[in-house]
Amino acid sequence: MTSDSLFHSFETFRQVFTDKLAALLEDPQLGSFILVLANAIYDEHIHERLRTRLARRFDKLSGELRQQLINGQHIGQPEDDLLVFLKLMATGLDNLQKLQFRRAGPWELQYNHIRAFRPPRMSNRVVTQLHAPFDPQAFHFNKPFLRKEILWEGELLGDHCRLLYNKFPFAPLHGLLVMEPDEKHPQYLGKFAHEHSWRLLEHLGATLSGCGFGYSARGAYSSVNHQHLQMYVGKTGGYPVEQPGWRHNGGDEPYPLACEVFDTIRESWHFIDHLHAENRSYNLLYRPGRLYVLPRAMQGSYSHADWTGGFAWAETAGAVTTFNESVFRQLTARDISHELEKLKCP
């Protein structure tokens, strides 16, 4: 595969995405199984192809782990993966609920049962500073056990990039894009990374339909301290924040949270740099030739509702993920708008 052949078309991207998941299912690590399962649950096409193999693999891994526990053997698996897999064993594969979607007014709602098992990492911390140095002891994308979770690695527009699968996806063909991974940049967007992200998405958007990048700054429910964007492909219709009726898009309806829209790299960077100077957190949605910037209160500075683990980039863009089916069915448009209003900066 040449350096960018993965990105030649939506069909190629989806095929490679699925084929590599199928191959990863043979890996003995629990984390590999969890990743394949979560991506299959999100995408019915992938699930249909791998359904039988997933069930067989789960039974085999469960039996091996159960025997290791009975024998008091050392279990050579990352703690996060072990805990998630034990939850899967307690739940049972057949009891995992299917992905469900619905609308609540202008908002998208997603019931994603398996994301309830996801480790919180740094997303449950109180954060007061937008910048913090890279912490090599915390979770980051250079961990050796993550090598198998890389979908693609190479050069894009002259920069070394790594695209990993999202282990618990909440968007179509969902990956984690890390630029210059070996440089160990913290989750603090610099001018070069912003400009490269803008140009890269314009480049990829020419061949990949429904492509975008999401970004959560530190304090905006980013869960990893290693600089990354969240890439998705094939989302038809865009996110609710992109709809023309909102005032920031030229319509009449005010968005519940402040939203600035930019059509140039220069103006968007000036605004982001201003947020940095004021130590204000934010979420971003990059679309080809356009950027939505949503300044917001830092996590821990307000009390979010019990039905959410906190609003990150997708939620501030209007797409809310829930882990409880009753909550999924009962949430109203007003509930979501009220939660967004909590994020307004003083």
C-alpha positions in Angstrom: 0.0 0.0 0.0 1.4 3.4 -1.0 1.6 6.2 1.6 -2.0 7.4 1.0 -3.8 4.7 -0.9 -6.0 4.0 2.1 -7.6 7.4 1.4 -8.2 7.0 -2.4 -11.9 6.5 -1.9 -14.6 5.9 0.7 -15.0 2.3 -0.6 -11.2 1.6 -0.2 -11.1 3.1 3.3 -14.1 1.1 4.4 -12.7 -2.1 2.9 -9.3 -1.8 4.5 -10.9 -0.7 7.8 -13.0 -3.9 7.9 -10.3 -6.3 6.6 -7.8 -5.2 9.3 -10.4 -5.6 12.0 -11.0 -9.2 10.7 -7.3 -9.9 10.9 -7.0 -8.4 14.3 -9.6 -10.8 15.7 -6.9 -13.5 15.6 -4.6 -11.6 18.0 -4.4 -13.2 21.5 -4.7 -9.8 23.4 -8.0 -9.0 25.1 -7.7 -5.4 23.9 -7.7 -6.5 20.3 -10.9 -8.4 20.8 -12.6 -5.5 22.6 -11.6 -3.1 19.8 -13.0 -5.4 17.1 -16.2 -6.1 19.0 -16.9 -2.4 19.7 -16.4 -1.5 16.1 -18.5 -4.4 14.9 -21.3 -3.3 17.2 -21.2 0.2 15.8 -21.2 -0.9 12.2 -23.8 -3.5 11.1 -21.9 -4.3 7.9 -18.8 -5.2 10.0 -20.9 -7.1 12.6 -22.6 -9.2 9.9 -19.3 -10.3 8.5 -17.7 -11.1 11.9 -20.6 -12.2 14.0 -19.8 -15.9 14.2 -16.1 -15.4 14.6 -16.6 -12.9 17.4 -18.8 -15.4 19.3 -16.2 -18.2 18.9 -13.3 -15.9 19.9 -15.1 -14.6 23.0 -15.8 -18.2 24.2 -12.2 -19.1 23.7 -10.7 -16.0 25.4 -13.3 -16.3 28.3 -12.4 -20.0 28.9 -8.6 -19.2 28.9 -9.0 -16.3 31.3 -11.3 -18.2 33.6 -8.8 -21.0 33.8 -5.9 -18.6 34.5 -8.0 -17.1 37.4 -8.8 -20.5 38.8 -5.1 -21.5 38.7 -3.9 -18.2 40.1 -1.7 -17.6 37.1 -0.3 -14.2 36.1 -2.5 -12.6 33.5 -0.3 -10.7 31.1 -2.9 -8.2 29.9 -3.1 -4.4 30.3 -5.3 -3.6 33.4 -7.8 -1.5 31.4 -8.4 -4.3 28.9 -8.7 -6.9 31.6 -11.3 -4.9 33.5 -13.4 -4.3 30.3 -13.2 -8.0 29.3 -14.3 -9.1 32.8 -17.3 -6.8 32.4 -18.1 -8.4 29.1 -17.9 -11.8 30.7 -20.2 -10.7 33.5 -22.7 -9.2 30.9 -22.4 -12.0 28.3 -22.0 -11.3 24.6 -25.7 -12.0 23.8 -26.8 -9.4 26.4 -24.9 -6.5 24.8 -27.5 -4.2 23.4 -27.5 -3.1 19.8 -26.6 0.4 18.8 -29.7 2.7 18.5 -30.2 6.2 17.1 -33.0 8.7 17.3 -33.6 12.5 17.1 -34.7 14.7 20.0 -35.5 18.0 18.3 -32.4 19.2 16.5 -30.1 16.8 18.5 -28.8 13.3 17.6 -29.1 10.6 20.3 -27.1 7.4 20.3 -27.5 4.5 22.7 -24.1 2.8 22.8 -24.1 0.1 25.4 -20.5 -1.0 25.2 -19.1 2.5 25.7 -20.3 2.1 29.3 -17.4 -0.3 29.8 -14.8 2.3 28.6 -12.0 3.3 31.1 -12.5 7.0 32.0 -8.7 7.8 32.0 -8.4 11.6 32.5 -12.0 12.5 31.5 -13.2 12.3 35.1 -10.6 14.8 36.5 -11.1 18.4 37.6 -9.0 20.5 35.1 -8.1 24.1 35.7 -5.2 24.6 33.1 -5.5 24.3 29.4 -1.9 23.3 29.0 0.0 20.5 30.8 3.2 18.8 29.7 3.1 15.4 28.2 3.0 12.7 30.9 4.9 9.6 29.8 3.4 7.6 32.7 -0.2 8.3 31.7 -1.9 6.6 28.8 -0.5 7.7 25.4 -0.5 6.4 21.8 3.1 5.2 21.8 2.4 2.4 24.2 3.8 -0.9 22.7 0.5 -2.8 23.1 -1.2 -0.2 20.9 0.9 -1.1 17.8 -1.6 -3.7 16.8 -4.4 -1.1 16.9 -2.9 1.1 14.2 -5.0 1.2 11.1 -2.4 3.1 9.0 0.9 4.9 9.5 2.9 7.0 7.0 3.3 10.5 5.6 0.5 12.8 4.8 1.2 16.2 3.3 4.8 15.9 4.4 4.1 15.0 8.1 4.4 11.7 9.8 0.9 10.6 10.9 -0.5 7.6 12.7 -4.2 6.5 12.5 -5.4 4.1 15.1 -8.8 2.5 15.5 -11.0 4.1 18.1 -11.4 1.3 20.6 -14.9 2.5 21.6 -16.3 4.3 18.5 -19.2 6.7 18.5 -18.9 7.9 14.9 -18.7 6.0 11.6 -15.3 4.5 10.6 -13.9 6.2 13.7 -10.2 6.6 14.2 -7.6 8.5 16.2 -5.2 10.6 14.2 -1.9 11.4 15.8 0.5 13.8 14.1 4.2 13.4 14.8 3.5 10.7 17.4 7.1 10.3 18.4 7.4 14.0 19.3 5.0 13.3 22.2 3.1 16.5 21.9 0.6 17.1 24.8 -3.1 17.7 24.0 -2.5 21.4 23.4 -3.1 22.6 19.8 -0.2 24.5 18.3 -0.3 26.6 15.1 1.4 24.0 13.0 -1.0 21.2 14.1 -4.0 23.4 13.5 -2.8 24.5 10.0 -1.8 20.9 9.1 -5.2 19.6 10.3 -7.1 22.1 8.2 -5.1 21.4 5.0 -5.1 17.7 5.6 -8.9 17.6 5.9 -9.3 19.6 2.7 -7.0 17.0 1.0 -8.9 13.9 2.5 -12.3 15.4 1.9 -11.7 15.4 -1.8 -12.0 11.6 -1.8 -13.6 10.6 1.5 -17.3 11.5 1.8 -18.6 12.6 5.1 -15.1 13.1 6.6 -14.2 15.3 9.5 -12.0 15.8 12.6 -13.2 16.3 16.1 -10.9 17.8 18.8 -11.3 18.2 22.5 -8.9 20.4 24.3 -7.6 19.6 27.7 -10.5 20.4 30.1 -13.1 19.7 27.4 -13.3 16.0 28.2 -10.3 14.8 26.2 -9.4 11.5 27.8 -5.7 11.2 26.6 -2.8 13.6 27.2 -1.1 12.8 23.8 -2.1 15.2 21.0 -4.7 13.7 18.7 -7.8 14.4 16.6 -10.7 12.1 16.2 -11.3 11.2 12.5 -14.6 9.9 11.1 -15.6 9.0 7.6 -19.0 8.5 6.0 -21.2 10.6 8.2 -24.0 11.7 6.0 -25.8 14.9 6.8 -23.1 16.2 9.1 -23.5 17.0 12.8 -26.4 19.1 14.2 -24.1 22.2 14.8 -23.7 22.3 11.0 -27.4 22.7 10.2 -28.2 26.0 8.4 -31.0 27.1 10.9 -28.5 28.1 13.6 -27.5 31.7 13.9 -23.8 30.9 13.6 -24.6 29.5 10.1 -26.7 32.4 9.0 -30.1 31.3 10.4 -32.3 32.6 13.1 -32.0 30.1 15.9 -29.5 30.7 18.7 -27.3 27.7 19.5 -27.3 26.8 23.3 -23.5 27.2 23.5 -21.3 29.9 22.0 -20.1 28.8 18.5 -17.8 30.6 16.2 -17.5 29.5 12.5 -14.4 30.1 10.4 -13.7 29.7 6.7 -10.0 30.5 6.8 -7.0 29.1 8.6 -5.6 32.5 9.6 -8.8 33.8 11.3 -9.5 30.5 13.0 -6.0 30.3 14.5 -6.2 33.9 15.8 -9.4 32.9 17.7 -7.9 29.6 19.1 -4.7 31.4 20.1 -6.9 34.0 21.9 -8.6 31.1 23.8 -5.2 29.8 24.8 -4.2 33.2 26.1 -7.3 33.3 28.3 -6.9 29.7 29.5 -10.3 28.8 28.1 -11.1 25.3 27.0 -12.9 24.5 23.8 -14.1 21.8 21.4 -13.5 21.8 17.6 -15.2 20.3 14.6 -13.1 20.5 11.4 -14.9 20.0 8.1 -13.3 20.6 4.7 -12.8 24.3 4.4 -14.6 25.1 7.6 -14.1 25.1 11.4 -16.6 25.2 14.3 -15.1 26.4 17.5 -17.1 26.0 20.7 -15.5 27.7 23.8 -16.8 26.1 27.0 -16.4 25.8 30.7 -13.7 23.3 31.9 -14.6 19.9 33.2 -15.0 19.9 36.9 -16.0 23.6 37.0 -19.7 22.7 36.7 -21.9 19.7 37.6 -23.0 17.7 34.6 -26.2 15.6 34.6 -26.1 12.0 35.9 -27.1 10.8 32.4 -23.8 11.9 30.8 -20.1 11.3 31.5 -19.5 14.8 30.2 -19.8 16.6 26.9 -16.8 16.4 24.6 -16.5 17.4 20.9 -19.3 15.3 19.5 -21.8 16.3 22.2 -21.0 20.0 21.8 -21.6 19.5 18.1 -25.1 18.1 19.0 -24.6 14.3 19.0 -25.1 12.8 22.4 -24.1 9.3 23.4 -25.8 7.5 26.3 -25.1 4.1 27.9 -28.5 3.5 29.5 -31.5 2.5 27.3 -34.0 4.1 29.6 -32.1 7.4 29.5 -31.9 7.1 25.7 -35.6 6.8 25.4 -36.5 9.5 27.9 -34.1 12.4 27.1 -35.8 15.4 25.6 -34.4 18.2 23.4 -34.7 20.5 26.4 -32.6 18.2 28.5 -29.8 18.3 26.0 -30.1 22.1 25.4 -30.0 22.7 29.1 -26.8 20.6 29.4 -25.2 22.6 26.6 -26.2 25.8 28.3 -24.2 24.7 31.4 -21.0 24.9 29.4 -21.3 28.6 28.7 -18.3 30.5 29.9 -18.9 33.2 32.5 
